[in-house]
Every structure is written in C-alpha cells, then in structure tokens.
Amino acid sequence: MLWCRINPSLGPKGKRSSWKERIVSLKGIVGVLIIFIVIMGGLLEGFFTPTEAGSIGAFAVGLLAFITRAINIKALFKSLQESLVTACMVLFLIAGSVIFGHFITVTKIPMIAADWIVQLPLNPALIIVLIGLIYLVGGSFIDDLAFMILATPIFYPVILKLGYDLIWFGVFIQLIVMVGVIIPPVAINVFVVRNVTHDPLNTIYKGVTPFLLSFVVIIFLLFVFPQLALFIPSLLRQ
C-alpha cells in the first residue's frame, strides 16, 4: 500500500463494486477455501507431512481447475512442459550448489565460523546478527535447504547456550535464507522468474526490490520483537 502511495501507477484504482457484487463474487473462493482448510487442518492434526500436503494441495487444485473448466488437456500439457523446463533448470542450479556445499563441508568453514563466533566476547544479540549474516551469505551461494541442513546442526548448540527460543530461531533463519535465494550470485528464485517471464534480470530485480526491502524490515521486527514468531505457536501449544 505504501509503495503504491509513492508510485500510484503501480496500483491504479479499479472500478468500484457494489456490496451485492462483492458477496456474489465470494462463491469463487469456496473450492479454494475447502482445499485450504483440508491442508492446514491435516497439517495441524498430523495427518500428513508438509511435503505430502503440497502433493495433496497440487492434486486438489488441479482437480478443481478441471471441474470449473479453468484448464483443459492442452493447457495441462503446456503447463507440464513449462514446469519441466523450470524444474530442470532449478535442479541444475541445486546440483551446482550441492557440489559447492560438499566443498564447504570438506573445508570445515561452517564449523570454524561457529567456533569463532561462540568465542567472541560479544553481546548475544550481536552473535545472532553474525549467525544471520552467515546464513545470508551461505544461502546466496548454496541451495537454501542444503545450507540449512549443513549449518543448523552447527549453530543449534550455540542458540541453546545463548537462551534463544528455537522456534523463533527457525523462523528467523528461514526468512534470512529466503532473502539469500533472491540475491546474487546464485539467486535461484530470480532465475526461475526469468525462465517463466523471459524478462531481463534488471527488470526482475526492479520488481523484486520492494519485496526484498519488506523482508529486511520483517527480519528486523522479528529480531526486536520475538513474540511475532511465537504468538501463534504459543496458542497452539495451549
């Protein structure tokens, strides 16, 4: 909203709708709402894992698209072809990241960095900032999941020793590595968008920048106010 206030051309005003039109339009969300409730309910009740939930959600959305005739067989094969091209590109990027990750592991750079950080005579908050920077740099070179698997076991004892909540830390580093997969040199997410839209990288980064800045603001707020990440989990625990 603030970005559109600064540059109104990014979000021009649309045609006003009556309350009747708004209520009638809600019928279009019924199917999606049911899918959302089933997926989130199944996750919270432990009926399936997040990966299984993704598969179930994709199947349900595809089924809904066929029922509502939003897609046909021709469009389905075209989307599968485009998905295959994008998936192959991402897999090659991840393959390169994994090879580089093995190099990082062999050189013991994360272990050395962790030992160095723990021994620093710094305030715990500054140590968290340093750990965050390591995740940011690592996530920009290596696949985010691969780097989290590599680095989290190393920093886990450090976070426990510093007394920080592990759920908060999980959310915190996830947001940081999400920034990492957008910034160079690897920038997997940006290359995926480029492959789909065929736009030049400078155009994509112009569009990404406002959201990237918002991520930085969110990470800062989460660092200052940890309860932002712990509020909902605390309710679920009860």
C-alpha positions in Angstrom: 0.0 0.0 0.0 2.8 2.4 0.9 4.7 1.6 -2.3 1.5 2.3 -4.4 1.2 5.6 -2.4 4.7 6.5 -3.5 4.1 5.4 -7.1 0.3 5.2 -7.8 0.9 3.9 -11.4 1.9 0.5 -9.8 -1.6 0.0 -8.5 -4.2 2.1 -10.3 -7.6 2.4 -8.8 -10.1 -0.1 -10.1 -13.8 0.1 -10.7 -15.8 0.2 -7.5 -18.1 -2.8 -6.9 -21.4 -2.8 -5.0 -21.8 -5.0 -1.9 -24.1 -7.3 -3.9 -21.4 -7.9 -6.5 -18.8 -8.4 -3.7 -20.9 -11.1 -2.0 -21.7 -12.9 -5.2 -18.1 -13.0 -6.1 -17.3 -14.9 -2.9 -18.7 -18.1 -4.4 -15.5 -18.4 -6.4 -13.4 -18.9 -3.3 -15.5 -21.8 -1.9 -13.4 -24.6 -3.6 -10.0 -22.9 -2.7 -11.2 -22.4 0.9 -12.1 -26.0 1.3 -8.7 -27.1 0.0 -7.0 -24.6 2.4 -9.0 -26.0 5.4 -8.2 -29.6 4.5 -4.5 -28.9 4.0 -4.0 -26.8 7.1 -6.2 -29.0 9.2 -4.4 -32.1 8.1 -1.0 -30.5 8.9 -2.1 -29.3 12.3 -3.7 -32.6 13.2 -0.6 -34.5 11.9 -2.4 -36.5 9.2 0.3 -35.7 6.7 3.7 -34.0 6.4 4.3 -30.7 4.7 5.6 -32.5 1.6 2.5 -34.7 1.4 0.3 -31.6 2.0 1.9 -30.0 -1.1 1.2 -33.0 -3.2 -2.4 -33.2 -2.0 -2.9 -29.5 -2.5 -1.5 -29.6 -6.1 -3.8 -32.5 -6.9 -6.8 -30.9 -5.4 -6.2 -27.6 -7.2 -5.7 -29.4 -10.5 -9.0 -31.3 -9.9 -10.7 -28.1 -9.1 -9.4 -26.5 -12.3 -10.8 -29.3 -14.3 -14.2 -29.2 -12.6 -14.5 -25.5 -13.1 -13.1 -25.8 -16.7 -10.4 -23.3 -15.9 -8.0 -25.6 -17.7 -8.2 -28.2 -20.4 -5.9 -31.1 -21.5 -4.0 -28.9 -24.0 -3.3 -26.3 -21.3 -2.4 -29.0 -18.9 0.3 -30.5 -21.2 1.6 -27.0 -21.9 1.9 -26.2 -18.2 3.7 -29.6 -17.6 6.2 -28.8 -20.4 6.9 -25.4 -18.9 7.2 -26.9 -15.4 9.6 -29.5 -16.7 11.9 -26.9 -18.2 11.8 -24.8 -15.0 12.4 -27.9 -12.8 15.4 -29.0 -14.8 16.9 -25.5 -14.6 16.4 -25.4 -10.8 17.8 -29.0 -10.4 21.0 -28.0 -12.3 21.4 -24.9 -10.0 20.8 -27.1 -7.0 23.3 -29.7 -8.3 25.9 -27.0 -8.6 25.0 -25.7 -5.1 25.3 -29.2 -3.6 28.8 -29.7 -5.1 29.8 -26.4 -3.7 28.2 -27.4 -0.4 30.4 -30.5 -0.3 33.4 -28.3 -0.8 32.3 -26.1 2.1 31.8 -29.2 4.3 35.2 -30.6 3.5 37.0 -27.3 4.2 35.1 -27.1 7.6 34.3 -23.5 7.0 30.9 -23.5 8.9 32.5 -25.4 11.9 35.4 -22.9 12.1 32.9 -20.0 11.8 30.7 -21.4 14.5 33.7 -21.9 16.9 34.9 -18.4 16.2 31.5 -16.8 16.8 30.9 -18.6 20.1 34.3 -17.5 21.4 33.7 -13.8 20.6 33.3 -11.6 23.6 30.1 -10.0 22.3 26.5 -9.4 23.3 24.2 -12.4 22.5 22.2 -10.2 20.1 25.3 -9.4 18.1 26.2 -13.1 17.9 22.7 -13.7 16.5 23.3 -11.0 13.9 26.6 -12.7 12.9 24.9 -16.1 12.6 22.2 -14.4 10.5 24.9 -12.9 8.2 26.4 -16.4 7.7 23.0 -17.8 6.7 22.5 -14.9 4.4 25.9 -15.4 2.6 25.6 -19.2 2.6 22.0 -19.1 1.3 23.1 -16.9 -1.6 25.8 -19.4 -2.7 24.1 -22.7 -1.8 20.5 -24.0 -2.1 18.6 -22.8 1.0 17.5 -26.2 2.2 21.0 -27.7 1.7 22.7 -24.9 3.6 20.2 -25.1 6.5 20.8 -28.8 6.8 24.5 -28.1 6.7 24.7 -25.1 9.1 21.8 -25.6 11.6 23.3 -28.6 13.5 26.4 -26.5 14.0 24.6 -23.4 15.3 22.0 -25.3 17.3 24.1 -25.7 20.4 25.1 -22.0 20.2 21.4 -20.9 20.1 20.6 -23.2 23.1 23.6 -21.8 25.0 22.5 -18.2 24.3 19.0 -19.0 25.6 17.0 -18.1 22.4 13.7 -19.9 21.6 14.3 -22.5 18.9 11.0 -21.9 17.1 11.9 -18.2 16.8 15.4 -19.1 15.5 13.8 -21.4 12.9 11.5 -18.7 11.6 14.3 -16.1 11.8 16.8 -18.1 9.7 14.1 -19.2 7.2 13.4 -15.6 6.4 17.1 -14.8 6.1 17.8 -17.7 3.6 14.7 -16.6 1.7 16.5 -13.3 1.1 19.6 -15.3 0.2 17.9 -17.2 -2.7 17.0 -13.8 -4.2 20.3 -12.0 -4.0 23.4 -12.9 -6.3 25.4 -14.8 -7.1 23.1 -17.9 -7.4 19.7 -16.2 -7.0 17.7 -19.4 -7.8 14.3 -17.7 -7.4 15.2 -14.8 -9.7 16.3 -17.3 -12.4 13.0 -19.2 -12.1 11.1 -16.0 -12.7 13.4 -15.1 -15.6 12.8 -18.5 -17.1 9.0 -18.1 -16.9 8.7 -14.4 -17.9 11.8 -14.2 -20.2 12.4 -10.7 -18.8 15.9 -9.4 -18.3 17.4 -9.7 -14.8 17.5 -5.9 -14.2 13.7 -5.7 -14.8 13.1 -8.6 -12.4 15.2 -7.0 -9.7 13.3 -3.8 -10.1 10.1 -5.7 -9.3 11.7 -7.7 -6.5 13.3 -4.8 -4.7 10.2 -3.6 -2.8 9.5 -7.1 -1.5 13.2 -7.6 -0.7 13.1 -4.4 1.4 10.0 -5.6 3.1 11.7 -8.9 4.1 14.6 -6.8 5.6 12.0 -4.9 7.7 10.2 -8.1 8.8 13.5 -9.7 9.8 14.4 -6.6 11.8 11.0 -6.5 13.5 11.3 -10.2 14.3 14.7 -9.7 15.8 13.4 -6.8 18.0 10.1 -8.4 18.9 10.5 -12.3 19.0 6.8 -12.7 20.1 5.8 -12.0 16.5 7.0 -15.5 15.7 6.0 -17.1 19.0 2.4 -15.8 19.4 0.6 -18.4 17.2 2.8 -21.4 18.3 2.1 -20.5 22.0 -1.7 -20.6 21.2 -1.4 -24.0 19.5 0.6 -25.3 22.5 -2.3 -24.5 24.8 
